[in-house]
Amino acid sequence: MAAITRLISLIRQECRRPIPPSINALAEELLARYGEAVKAILFYGSCFRNGDVDGGIIDLYLLVDKYTHAYRRPFHVFLNVILPPNVFYLEIPYKEDIIRTKYTVFSFKDFEQGTSREWFHSYLWGRLAQPMGIVYTADAQDTDRIYAAMANSVITLITRVLPSMPPQFTSRELWRKGLELTYSSELRAERQNKLVTLFDFAPRYYEQLTHMAMEMIPFPVAEKSEKKASETAYMASIPARIRFANRVAWNIRRVQGKMLSFLRLLKGMFTFDAGLDYILWKIERHSGVTVQIDPRLKRIPVVGAGILLWRLYRRGAFR
C-alpha cells in the first residue's frame, strides 16, 4: 500500500466518529438553504474534539460547487471570491433548545488549493491537519477528495514546520510547534496552553500520523531507537539555508495572516447579524478580555470594528 494511501486510511478511521443528531439538524437546514450547490458539510473545532455540542457554537465548513450557484446576492459572491471564506451565523430550534453554528463557505476548488503544498498561508492546511468529521457529501468521490485534502494538509504542515525544529524532537514537540506557528499567523484569541491540549485529545493518532507522514517529507528524517515517555523521537538533517528561508517564510505568514484575519473580521460585518456583538462574545469566550463599545458605533460597523479590534489588541486579546 502506498504511503499516501495508508495516511488517508488512518485519517478516515480517526474522523469516522458518530455525528450528533443536532449537527445533522444543522446540516439539513444548510442543505435546505443552499440546495444542490452543497458538495460537503464538515464538522471541526473544539466541539468535534471533545464531543460537547451543547451550549457552544458549532464550527462547520460548507463546501459548494460554485459561489455563483450558492448565493443569491452578488455581493456575497464578490466577497467570497476576493477574500475566501465567507463566514455566517445560524441558529435553529432543536427539541427544547437552540443550536448555533458558525459556518464557513468555501468552493471545493478553493478548499483543495488551500490544503495543497503550493499554498503559502496556513489558514486551511493548518486547520485540516487536525481531525474533523464529515457530516454530508454529495457523493463518494467528494468524500475521497476531502480525505485526500486532509492528508495533503498533514504533509504540508509537517514540511513547513520541520525546519523550525531542533535536530532532535518528538511528535508532541513537532505538533506543538506547528500549532504555535499557525496560530501566531492569525489573530487568534486562544492561549498557549491550548496548543498542548490539542495534541492530548488524540496522542496515539498524532503519533501514528507523524510516523506515516515522515515517509513523504522532502527532508532526511530518522527515528531514534529509544523512546521518550512512550513517544517516538526523530532526528532531522536540514541545511542551514533551508532553516533560514523557513524562518523568513513564517515571519511573512505572520504579517500576511494577521492582515487577512483583520480583513475577514471586517468582512464579517456584512455576513453576520450583530457582527460586533459576535466578535466581542468570541474574544471574551476565548481570552477572558471584555471590551465595551459605544452603541453608536454599531451603526457604523466597519469603523466600530476597527476601534474594537485595536482596543482588544492593546488589552492582549490577540497574540
C-alpha positions in Angstrom: 0.0 0.0 0.0 1.4 3.4 -1.0 2.4 5.8 1.8 -0.3 8.3 0.9 -3.0 5.6 0.9 -2.0 4.4 4.3 -2.1 8.0 5.6 -5.6 8.6 4.1 -6.8 5.3 5.7 -5.6 6.4 9.1 -7.3 9.8 8.7 -10.5 8.1 7.6 -10.5 5.9 10.7 -9.9 8.8 13.1 -12.6 11.0 11.6 -15.3 8.4 11.5 -17.0 9.4 14.7 -20.7 9.4 15.2 -22.3 12.7 14.3 -24.7 14.0 16.9 -28.3 14.4 15.8 -28.2 18.2 16.5 -25.3 18.5 13.9 -27.4 16.6 11.4 -30.3 19.0 12.1 -28.0 22.0 11.2 -26.8 20.2 8.1 -30.4 19.7 7.0 -31.1 23.4 7.4 -28.0 24.3 5.4 -29.0 21.9 2.6 -32.4 23.4 2.5 -30.9 26.9 2.2 -28.1 26.1 -0.3 -29.6 23.2 -2.2 -27.7 21.5 -4.9 -24.8 23.9 -4.6 -23.6 22.0 -1.5 -20.9 19.4 -2.1 -20.0 18.7 1.6 -20.5 19.8 5.2 -17.7 19.2 7.6 -17.7 19.4 11.4 -14.5 20.6 13.1 -13.1 22.6 16.1 -13.4 22.2 19.8 -17.0 20.8 19.7 -15.8 18.0 17.4 -12.7 17.2 19.5 -14.5 17.0 22.9 -17.9 15.8 21.6 -19.7 18.6 23.5 -22.2 20.3 21.3 -24.4 21.8 24.0 -24.1 25.5 24.7 -21.3 26.3 22.3 -21.1 27.5 18.8 -20.5 24.6 16.4 -17.9 25.1 13.7 -18.9 23.8 10.2 -17.3 24.0 6.8 -19.8 24.3 3.9 -18.2 23.3 0.6 -20.0 24.4 -2.5 -19.5 23.8 -6.2 -19.5 27.5 -7.2 -20.1 30.7 -5.3 -22.4 31.9 -8.1 -24.5 28.7 -7.5 -24.5 29.1 -3.7 -25.5 32.7 -3.3 -28.5 34.8 -4.4 -26.7 38.1 -3.6 -23.9 39.0 -6.0 -22.3 40.9 -3.1 -21.7 37.7 -1.2 -20.2 36.1 -4.3 -17.9 39.0 -4.7 -16.8 38.8 -1.0 -16.2 35.1 -1.2 -14.1 35.4 -4.4 -11.8 38.2 -3.3 -11.2 37.0 0.2 -12.4 33.5 1.0 -14.0 32.3 3.1 -17.3 33.9 3.9 -18.5 33.2 7.5 -22.1 33.1 8.5 -24.0 32.5 11.8 -27.1 30.3 12.0 -29.2 29.2 14.9 -32.2 26.9 14.8 -34.6 25.4 17.4 -33.8 21.8 18.3 -36.1 19.9 20.7 -36.4 22.3 23.6 -33.2 24.1 23.0 -31.4 26.3 20.4 -28.3 25.1 18.5 -25.9 27.5 17.0 -23.3 27.3 14.3 -20.7 29.5 12.7 -20.3 28.0 9.2 -17.6 28.9 6.7 -18.2 28.8 3.0 -15.5 27.6 0.5 -15.8 26.4 -3.0 -14.3 22.9 -3.4 -11.7 24.4 -5.7 -10.5 27.0 -3.0 -10.7 24.3 -0.4 -8.4 21.9 -2.2 -6.0 24.7 -3.2 -5.8 25.9 0.4 -4.7 22.5 1.6 -2.0 21.9 -1.1 1.7 22.2 -0.7 1.6 25.1 -3.3 -0.5 27.2 -0.9 1.6 29.6 1.1 -0.5 30.6 4.1 -1.5 28.1 6.8 -5.2 29.2 7.1 -6.5 25.9 5.7 -3.7 23.4 5.9 -3.1 24.3 9.5 -6.7 23.5 10.4 -7.2 20.5 8.1 -4.2 18.7 9.5 -6.4 18.2 12.6 -9.2 15.7 12.7 -12.7 16.6 11.6 -16.0 14.9 10.8 -17.8 14.6 7.5 -21.5 15.3 8.1 -22.6 15.2 4.5 -21.1 14.7 1.0 -22.9 14.7 -2.4 -21.1 11.5 -3.4 -18.3 9.1 -2.6 -15.9 10.9 -4.9 -16.3 14.1 -2.9 -15.6 12.1 0.3 -12.3 10.8 -1.2 -11.3 14.3 -2.2 -11.8 15.6 1.3 -9.7 12.9 2.9 -7.0 13.5 0.3 -7.0 17.2 1.1 -6.6 16.4 4.8 -3.7 14.1 4.1 -2.1 16.9 2.0 -2.6 19.3 4.9 -0.7 17.0 7.2 2.2 16.7 4.8 2.3 20.4 4.1 2.2 21.3 7.8 5.0 18.9 8.8 7.1 20.0 5.8 6.7 23.7 6.7 7.4 23.1 10.5 10.3 20.7 10.4 12.9 23.4 9.5 11.8 25.2 12.7 12.5 22.2 14.9 15.8 21.4 16.7 17.7 18.4 15.2 16.0 16.0 17.7 12.3 16.2 18.6 9.2 14.1 19.4 5.8 14.1 17.7 4.3 16.1 20.6 7.0 18.8 20.2 6.5 18.8 16.4 2.8 19.3 16.6 3.0 21.9 19.4 5.4 23.9 17.3 3.2 23.6 14.2 0.2 24.8 16.1 2.2 27.6 17.7 3.3 28.8 14.3 -0.1 28.5 12.6 -1.9 30.2 15.4 0.6 33.0 15.6 -0.1 33.6 11.8 -3.6 34.8 12.6 -5.5 37.0 15.0 -6.2 34.1 17.4 -7.5 34.7 20.9 -6.7 31.2 22.3 -3.9 30.9 24.8 -0.7 28.9 24.6 -1.9 26.1 26.9 -4.5 25.1 24.3 -1.6 24.0 22.0 -0.8 21.2 24.4 -4.4 20.0 24.8 -5.0 19.7 21.1 -2.3 17.0 20.9 -3.6 15.3 24.0 -7.1 14.9 22.6 -5.6 12.1 20.4 -2.0 11.4 21.2 -1.8 7.9 19.7 -3.4 9.2 16.5 -0.9 12.0 16.1 2.0 9.6 16.8 0.8 7.3 14.0 0.1 10.3 11.7 3.6 11.7 12.2 5.2 8.3 11.6 3.3 7.8 8.3 3.8 11.3 7.1 7.6 11.2 7.6 7.8 8.9 4.6 6.6 11.7 2.3 8.6 14.6 3.8 11.3 16.1 1.5 13.9 16.0 4.2 16.0 13.2 5.7 14.3 12.2 8.9 15.2 9.2 11.0 13.6 7.6 14.1 15.7 7.2 17.1 15.7 3.7 18.7 14.9 4.8 22.2 11.6 6.1 23.3 10.8 9.1 25.4 7.7 8.7 27.6 6.3 6.3 25.0 6.8 8.9 22.3 8.9 8.3 19.2 11.9 10.6 18.9 13.1 11.8 15.5 16.2 13.3 14.1 16.2 15.6 11.0 19.1 16.8 9.0 18.1 20.1 7.4 20.6 22.6 5.8 21.0 26.0 7.5 19.9 27.8 4.3 16.6 26.0 4.4 16.1 26.8 8.0 16.8 30.4 7.3 14.4 30.5 4.4 11.8 28.8 6.6 12.1 31.5 9.3 11.6 34.2 6.7 8.6 32.5 5.3 6.9 32.2 8.8 7.6 35.8 9.5 5.9 36.7 6.3 3.0 34.4 7.1 2.6 36.2 10.5 2.3 39.6 8.9 0.1 38.4 6.0 -2.1 36.3 8.2 -2.9 39.0 10.7 -3.8 41.4 7.9 -6.0 38.8 6.3 -7.6 37.9 9.7 -8.4 41.6 10.3 -9.9 41.9 6.8 -12.0 38.8 7.4 -13.3 40.1 10.7 -14.3 43.4 8.9 -16.0 41.3 6.2 -18.0 39.6 9.0 -19.8 42.9 9.5 -21.5 42.2 6.1 -22.2 38.5 6.7 -23.2 38.5 10.4 -26.3 40.0 12.0 -25.0 41.9 15.1 -21.4 41.2 13.9 -19.7 43.4 16.5 -21.6 41.6 19.3 -20.4 38.3 17.9 -16.8 39.4 17.8 -17.0 40.6 21.4 -18.5 37.4 22.6 -16.0 35.2 20.8 -13.0 37.2 22.1 -14.3 37.2 25.6 -15.0 33.4 25.4 -11.5 32.5 24.3 -9.4 35.1 26.1 -11.4 36.4 29.0 -10.9 40.0 27.8 -14.0 42.2 27.9 -14.3 45.5 26.0 -17.3 47.8 26.0 -18.1 49.7 22.8 -20.3 52.8 22.3 -23.7 51.6 20.9 -23.5 54.5 18.4 -20.5 52.8 16.7 -22.7 49.7 16.0 -24.5 51.9 13.4 -21.2 52.2 11.5 -19.9 48.6 11.8 -16.7 49.0 9.8 -15.5 51.9 12.0 -16.7 50.2 15.1 -14.9 47.0 14.2 -11.6 48.9 13.7 -11.8 50.6 17.0 -12.9 47.4 18.7 -10.0 45.3 17.4 -7.5 48.0 18.3 -8.7 48.1 21.9 -8.7 44.3 22.1 -5.2 44.1 20.7 -4.0 46.7 23.3 -5.5 44.6 26.1 -3.8 41.4 24.9 -6.9 39.6 23.5 -4.9 38.7 20.4 -1.5 37.1 20.0 
